[in-house]
Amino acid sequence: MPDLREFLDRTFAAASGVLPFDEFMAAALYDPEHGYYTTGIGDVGGSGGDFATSATLSNGLALAIAKWIVEEIARLGWSGPVAVIEVGGGNGALAAAILQSVGWWRRRSIRYQLVEVSPVLREIQQKRLGHSVTWHGTIADALATNDGRSLIFSNELADAFPAKWLRWEGTRWEEVCVAYQPAQGLGEVFRELPADLSPDDFSAMTLTEPPIGQRIEILPSFRRWLHDLAPHWHEGAMLTIDYGANSAEEIYDRRPGGTMRAYHRQQRIEGGGIYARFGRQDLTSDVNFADLVRWGEALGWQTHHLCSQAELLKRFGTAGDPMASEAPGAAFQALEQRCRN
């Protein structure tokens, strides 16, 4: 097995000893040899998973997404097989339940595709789904097979993108960075923000009178992903489901430490524990849907609907599902966007 200490020595030496937090997070999650999603993850949900998702806890979300797919196909009136692209498919449970929910006849007219960057999860998906799905490494590759006409959806995708972590110094935001010394290990240092981070793009940076030490997370990595997707997506609808809220004020109310946390063996870990178990625990933060709406509209997409997961399940007839109950139903948001270029 590749030596982690040697990897950290080499990685931090190349960065003069300090990495911005999002680069540290990217390495911890996605490094080809040491990343959590590339080598460390065992499963999603169940006794073998470090965390669960809505899709692994019940079938209610799958039923709702299946009905959303059917509704959008009818609205668009496309002829021929319709491309449905799931981005970040977890252990494949959601895809399996959706394909079952649409029924065998409708399934014949759907070309279900999965975009998955984790080789571990892709292998699990392939064992579960067999030949009913095709796989791609990038969303651009998937859209290229459909001339850019697709329904796209994701469940707990944006939260897995590397986040920049900022701290309020009293008069300005500063960037949380990670330093490494072989004898002391990993620790935090703080630096001035990069010049390209603008409050116009990240609404959490406009919080009114944040307390000194307040931390926030922003997602320039997911914003770049949407910008990379946009030239390849010409028509269709996109459904984005994740935990978070509709404003930065709602996310950070009484959360001075922000929302960054780790998950290991079903335990939520905050504070210094997020630097432990490099590559062997998930790292994640809440998603600010106000930013997702703004970014999509700037790309020319229509914001069709933004609601809680509970409201989404109620709309599609699964309000009695456990994932529509007060705690998970309100903690997750669902954003529907439409594109016609």
N, C-alpha and C positions, 0 to 999 in steps of 0.2 A: 504494500500500500504506500502511495506517495507520502513523504514526510511532511507533516503540517508545519513544524517549526521551520524547516528549510523554506517552505513556500512563503510563510509570513516574513521571514528574513528577506527573501528576494523581493517580494511584492512591496514591502514598505521601504526597502533600500532604494528601489526604483522611483519611489515618490518622496525621496528625501526624508523618510521617517513618518510622514503624516498623510492620511487619506481623508478627503471629504467623506462624511458619513454615507452618502449614497453610493460612493465607490466601494467602501467597505461592505455595505449591504449587498451590492451586486456580486462581489467576490464570494461572500458568505453563502449566497443563495445559488449562484450560477457558474462559479468557476468549474471548468470541465473535470477537474480531478478532486476538488475539495468542496464543491458547492452542495448545499442541502438538496436542491431540486434535481441536480444532475447525478448525485451519488448517494446522498444521505437519507432521503425520504424512503420510508418503507411502504406506506399506504396512506390513504385519506379515510378517516373514520375508523370505527371498530377498535379492537384491542391492539392492532398493529400500527395505528396512526398516531401522530403527534397532535393532530387537530381534526375536527369534524367540520363539514359544511352542511348547508341546508339540504343539499341533495343526498347526503349520506344519512340524514336523520329522518327523512320522510319522503313520500312520493308527491306531496302536494305541489312543490315547485315544478316538478317535471310535468304534471298535469296542466299547470298554468302556462308554462312555456309552450307545450304542445298546442294548446288552444290559441296562444298568441301566433304561433307559426301558421296555423290553419287560417286565422283571421287575416293575417298579412298576405298570404297567398291569394285569398279571395279578393282583397282590396287591390292588389297589384295587377291581377288578371293575367299573369304570365302564362304563356303556353309552354309545354314541354316540362321536363324535370326541373324542379326548383332547387337551387343550391342553398343549403342551410349550413352555416359555418359556426361551430362552437369553438371558442378560443380558450384554451386552458381547461382540459376536460377532466381534471382530477383522476379518480380511479375508474372513470367510464360509467359510473352508476347513473349519472344524470342522462347521458346519451342513451343508455339502454332503456331507461324508464320513459324517455320522450318517444323513442321509436316504438315502444309498445303502446304508448298512449294514443298516438296518431292513428293506430289501426293498420292492418296489413294492406288495405287498398290504398290509403293515402301514402303509406310508406313507399309504394311503388313509384310515386311521382316526386319523391324527395331524394336528392343527392346529399347525404349527410357527410360532412367533412369535419375533421378535428385538426386544430392547429395546436401542436404540443412541442414545447422545447425540452421537456424533461425526458430523457431516455428511459428512466425508471418507470415513470407514469405511463409513457407510451406503451411499454411492454405489458403493463397491467391492463391498459385499455384494450390492446389487441387480443389478449387472452379472453377478455370479457365480451368483446364486440365482434370479433372475427371479421368476416368479409362484408359486413353491413355498413362499414364506414371506410373512408379513405383518409390518409394522414398527410399533413404538410408541416414543414418546419417554420413557415412564416405566413402571415395573413396575406401578403402580396402574392405568394405562390398559390394560395387557395383561390384568391379572387381572379387570378390569371386564367384559371380553368373554367371560369364562368362569365367571362367578358365583363367582369365587374358588377354583375347583377346577382345580389345575394342577400339573404337574411343572415344577420350576424348576431350572436349573443354570447354572453359570458356570465359566469357566476363566480364571484370572488377572484377576479383577475387583476383589477387595478391595484388592489391592496398588496399584490405580490411584486409590484414594480418597485425598484429602489427609490427610496424617498430621501430628499434632502431634509436635514433636521436643523432647525433654527432656534436660537435663544434670544430673548429680549434683554438687552444689556442695560436698558433704562432710557436710552435716547435712540437706539437703533437696533436692528436685528444683526446678529452675528451667526456664523455658520459653525455647527458642531462638526468637529473633525476627530479622527481617531489616530492616536500615536501608538507606536509599538517600539518597545525596547525588550530584547531577549530576556533580560534579568527581571524586569518589572511587568512584562506582558502588555496588554492593551489598556489604554486610558484615553480620556477626552482632552482635547485642546480646542480653542475657539479662535476663529479667524474672521476677517472682513468678508462680506458677501461678494461673490462673483458679480461683475458689472452687468451681466445679462439677466439677472433675476429682478423682475419688475413686479411691483404690486398690481399693475394692470393685468397681469397674467395669473397671479396667485392671491386670491382674496384674503387668505389668512394673514397676509402681511399688512392688511389695513385694519386689523383689530383695534378697537378703541381702548386706549389706556390699558394695555396689558400689564400685569404685574411684573416687576423685575424678576427675571429668571424664567418667565413663561416660555415654554417650548411649543413649536408648531412643526408640522410636517407638510411639505409640498412635493408635487409630483411632476417635475419637468421631464422625467423619463417617460411617463405615460402621455404627456402632452406631445413629446416627440413621436411616440408610437402612433398617435392619432394623425399627426401631420404626415407620417410615412404611409399610413393607410389611405389617406384621402385621395391621392391621385389614381389609385387602383379601384376605388369603389365608386361606381357610377349610378347605381339605382338599388333601392331596397330599404330595409329598416334594420336598426340595431337596438338590442335590448341589453343594458348593462346593469347587473345586480351586484351589490356589494354592501358591506357594512360601512356606515358613515352617516352623514346628515346633509341637509340642504344648505347649510351655511357654516362658516367658520365659527361664528358666535355660538352656535348650538354644539359644535364638536368640542370646543375648548372651555366651555362654561364649567368652572370648578375642576379643571384638569390642567393645573400649572405645569405638570411634567409632560404634557402632550399625550399622544396615544401610541407611540412606538412601543411594541412589546414583542416577546418571543413566545413560541409554544413548543413545549417538549413533553412528550408522554401525557398529553391532555392537560398540562399545567400551564397557566398563564404566568409569564415572567416579565418583570419590569425592572427599571433601574439598571444597576451594573450587571445584572444577570443576562442582559441582551448581548453582552460581549463574551459570555461563556459558550462553550460547546460550538466553536466555529465550524459551520458546515453540518452540524448535527441537530439544529433546531430551526424552526421557521421564524422569520422576522416579518412584521407586518404593521400597518397603521391604518387608521380610519381614512375614508375617502371623502373629500369635500366635493359634493355633487354640484355646487354652484360653479366650480371651476370647469367641470366636465361640460356643463351646459354652455358656458361662455366659449370654451374652446371649440365645441361642435358648431355653434352658430357662426363663429368666425371662419369656419371652413365651409360655410354655406349649407349646413344641415339644419333641418327643422326640428325643434324640440317639440315632440308630440305630447309627451306625458312624463311627469316626474311625480312619483308617489312612494309610499312605504311599501315594503314587501307584503304587509298585511292587506293593504288596499289592492295590490296586484292580485293576490290570491282570491280576495273577495270578488274582484271584477271577473275572474275566470272560474268562479264557482267552487273554489276550494277554501272557503273562509273557515271551515271547521278543522283545517289541518293544524297540527301543533306549531308549525313554523309561521302561522298567522296570528299566534297568540301575542300578548302584549309585549313581552321582552324581545324575542327575535323579530317579531313582525314590525316593530318600530325601529329596531336597530339597523335593519337593512333597508336600502333604498333601491328603486327600480327606475331607470331612465330609458325612455323610448325616443329614439331619434330616427329621422327619415332623410333619405338622400335621393335626389333626382337631378343628375347633371346632364 
